[in-house]
Amino acid sequence: MEHLKTCPKCNAKLKLSADGETQYCVICKYWTKLGTARLDSIMIYA
């Protein structure tokens, strides 16, 4: 399954949680399920 390598908010390296289902950033506390990206914290301008 694909996973993010860097945090979309602060560009730090994401870590895999112990459960193996979520990724998290120790710098800005961003988290997402493995294979997805949460868009609620990312602004999209058209």
Secondary structure, DSSP 4 states (H G I P E B T S, - for coil): ----SB-TTT-PBPEE-TTSSEEE-TTT--EEETT----TTS----
